[in-house]
Amino acid sequence: MAVDKRGRKLPKGIRQRSDGFEGRFMYKGETYIVHGKNITETQRKMTETRYQVEHGQYIAPEESDFR
């Protein structure tokens, strides 16, 4: 299980980054990633995204090309 910078355990699928938290989950072999400023926001975004994916409402953001 991952721990944050203070040594507290993080929920499953969430890790701490320098700019906040990142949540990851898989659905039918496809990986989905969400970012949030705190654990609660990240969990909420993961739940919303998972619901959208499972019900066919999810539209993936277009990848940026910074050339």
Secondary structure by P-SEA (a helix, b strand, c coil): cccccccccccccccccccbbbbbbbcccbbbbbbcccaaaaaaaaaaaaaaaaacccccccccccc
